[in-house]
Amino acid sequence: DWVEFFSDMIGVSRESDTIEKIELLFSSSRGKYVETKPLHETQHSKWREDGLYVKIDVIKNRELVQTILSFGSDVKVLSPKYLVEEITLEISKMSSLY
């Protein structure tokens, strides 16, 4: 069942079967967009003083990382810690190109 197979991911690359809680913080201006165009069907959002807090339960894959990076400085990964480190490393590699 294709719908079931892909329902726990953003995109199509299945790197594992482990569903993880991903926590993000979006700037107020970008949060309005993410609130109306959810990242995933599991998205739960809450407005805070510092922006829109978003939690999604997905399998971590390359498309998730690409989606996070596509928001640039309008998003901060809060958890899990290894994803914070992976995004930080990717941003560092990108920065070294310029």
HELIX and SHEET records of a PDB file:
HELIX    1   1 TRP A    2  PHE A    6  1                                   5    
HELIX    2   2 SER A   28  THR A   36  1                                   9    
HELIX    3   3 ARG A   62  SER A   70  1                                   9    
HELIX    4   4 GLY A   72  ASP A   74  5                                   3    
HELIX    5   5 LYS A   81  SER A   96  1                                  16    
SHEET    1   A 4 HIS A  44  ARG A  48  0                                        
SHEET    2   A 4 GLY A  51  ILE A  59 -1                                        
SHEET    3   A 4 ILE A  19  PHE A  26 -1                                        
SHEET    4   A 4 VAL A  75  SER A  79 -1                                        
END                                                                             
